[in-house]
Amino acid sequence: MRFFYRIAILLTVLLLSPIIYAVPKSNSAISHVTVFQNQAKVTRVISITENPGTHHITFSQLPIKLIPSTLRAYTDNKDDISILGLTYQTITDEIKSNKDPSDIIHTLDTLINIKEPKLKGYLESFTEQKQFLSQFTSTSKTEIEKNITEGAIDMDTWNNAFQFIGKNIKNINDSINYYNRELKICRKQISDFKFILKQIQKKEYNRSKSVDVTVLIKKNRPVTIYLEYLIPDASWNPVYNARLDMDKSKVSFTLMADIKQNSGEDWSNVAVSISSTNPTESVGSGQLIPWYIGRYIDFSLYNGMYGQITGSLFDKETNQPIYGASITIQNTSFGAISGTDGNFLIKKLEPGVYNLKITHLEYNTIEIQDVIVLPEDDEPYKFYLNKKITGIGEEIYVTAHHDVLDKFKTQNEVMLSKEVIERQPVTTVDELLTQVSGVVTDGSGYYIHGGRAFEVGYITDGVSVMNSNPSIKIHNKLLTPVSSQNFLLKEGVKLDRDDFKTTFHLTQKESIPSGTDAKRVFISENILPCKVEAIARPKRKEHVFRLARITNLDNLPLFSGLVQLFVDSDFIGKAVIADFIAPNQEFELPFGIDKTIEIKRSIVDYKKEFGKSDIKLSQQINIAITNNSAKDIELIIEEPLPVTVDKEVKIDFGDIFPEDFTLFENGIAQWVSIIKPNMKDTISIPFKIKYPNNINVTGIE
């Protein structure tokens, strides 16, 4: 009776347990790829028709490089199917060779068992013949003469025999050499065919990922299941064609994308999107650097000695001492705080050159470069600081209610309830986090709203900007975004844009094989207004360069990337947009040399005088400009003037011509002149340098 009771329980359990069906492995198709800056999101799809119940859907032959933590399965048939779980594993399959080794085996057998022994036999036979005939030629001359004298043999018979033997030995030697070469060739063929056979018979393996998705099918109708994952070794880079129209003062900006992937799987005839989510060689005149004149000091002479930096801080407007300012020596742990009299002192410094940074809550921060510290030099410095535009003296009144923004709350909170989690198509905590808005992962960690430990991000007018020390100057001029009729997307290209990303969808399917070659696709064309200037920095290059100040008047940003530069139909070189260009932001691009303007820099009136205690050096820099064009040219000329931070080096300027110029804090002088057609102009910079004759001075041209 007890036996039948157990059988009944077992049958009940089997009847109530869900039946799990296994769907055979399927090489799913790639339906869509979104390419980011350093990775890609691949979407695969499987369509099935199965009976209601629990099923295992297997996505096989997936690339080994995929990032497992980014796997996500979902469906658009939520009423007909539910995703219950997801697992993955690494599969190793033996690669079967399609080469038949039987021909090679037969050839090897012929070479080893037939040809090689046959050649060896020939060699042995000819070697024996040579040894036999050589016995006759080795007979001594005395013995031959004795046989001829005694009449045993006559001379003619011996001569004929000797010639016959010699001729045959020569033929035998030729045969031996021939069969030696043939045997060597045969053995080389045997070695080569053995290597080929070994390669064919060598077992090779292919490693791939396989993903098993457990689903609950509710209705007997076709359903579609999608699998997403991130793959590394995929990227796209913006490439621009910038074509300057000199007559219309416009630049035609064509955006293209170089898409490259080495993921291990080919993307064949798939829909492609490119997204900015994972946010040189110049033909221009280059940037000038300040021209510093100073003495050369061998600090090794002061080993074991110390110096100090002392000075005072004053308000630039009131001349009152500044109390409580922080004076730090950059890249060191040394510093001081100014006292009530504005004085500060930093002691115990090794002789050398230091950079100071002075900060105060109410004053603008200043940095002082190249402060020389010597044991015998303790002359105090004086620094004057400008007050910040916005002070902190205003009174703030707070009423008895909470602010809309809690100023004491340093983080945002996102609460996911049990009900919300149950509705998410996820199986792990990692997958759940990626469902939260603003949270992304690249396989190595999570990032909140794009933040990285090595980046400084900020948002201006709703546009996310990342500052990365651009090599092309970006003017911090942002206006209210406006719509533009100039922007033209390629036919079939769609655009998604929000404050954090721009995504282009290429509705024409593309094929991008895995490898090192990039595929270039056309995205858009934009006509941007510009102002073309002529600029010269003759100390660097004696040429006048075109510089276009361009305004991005569209509501789309420009991404950092390579720019191929054209003037009308002529290609002139390449430049780089090094940073994000926001809508309505101004930026600069060089457009090569303007050969209609000649410029020549020279040094004249050079004189060096040696006194009892000092050295005096005088010279004049002349910059000659000639306008060979038929129109007025507005020319910007920049030249570094010599400056010094050394108290013992004195620099005096004469009458600089033209006297109407702008002098920047770093010593760069700028002239803006209108040069008439076929006219010449000259800039003259006379100056004198005086320094003690017991010091060495660097920087003198």
Secondary structure as UniProt FT lines:
FT   HELIX           2..16
FT   STRAND          20..22
FT   STRAND          29..35
FT   STRAND          39..48
FT   STRAND          53..62
FT   TURN            64..65
FT   HELIX           68..70
FT   STRAND          72..75
FT   TURN            78..80
FT   STRAND          81..95
FT   HELIX           102..110
FT   HELIX           111..115
FT   HELIX           116..137
FT   HELIX           141..149
FT   TURN            150..151
FT   HELIX           155..201
FT   STRAND          204..217
FT   STRAND          223..232
FT   STRAND          234..245
FT   TURN            246..249
FT   STRAND          250..261
FT   STRAND          267..275
FT   STRAND          291..292
FT   STRAND          294..296
FT   HELIX           299..302
FT   TURN            303..304
FT   STRAND          307..315
FT   TURN            316..318
FT   STRAND          326..329
FT   TURN            330..331
FT   STRAND          335..337
FT   TURN            340..341
FT   STRAND          343..349
FT   STRAND          352..360
FT   TURN            361..362
FT   STRAND          363..374
FT   TURN            375..376
FT   STRAND          381..385
FT   TURN            407..408
FT   HELIX           418..423
FT   HELIX           429..433
FT   TURN            434..435
FT   TURN            437..438
FT   STRAND          439..441
FT   STRAND          446..448
FT   TURN            449..450
FT   TURN            453..454
FT   STRAND          457..460
FT   TURN            461..462
FT   STRAND          463..466
FT   STRAND          488..489
FT   TURN            491..492
FT   STRAND          493..497
FT   STRAND          502..512
FT   STRAND          519..536
FT   TURN            538..540
FT   STRAND          544..551
FT   STRAND          561..567
FT   TURN            568..569
FT   STRAND          570..577
FT   TURN            583..584
FT   STRAND          586..593
FT   TURN            595..596
FT   STRAND          597..610
FT   STRAND          614..627
FT   STRAND          633..640
FT   STRAND          642..643
FT   TURN            647..648
FT   STRAND          650..653
FT   STRAND          662..663
FT   TURN            665..666
FT   STRAND          668..675
FT   TURN            677..678
FT   STRAND          680..692
FT   TURN            693..694
FT   STRAND          696..698
//
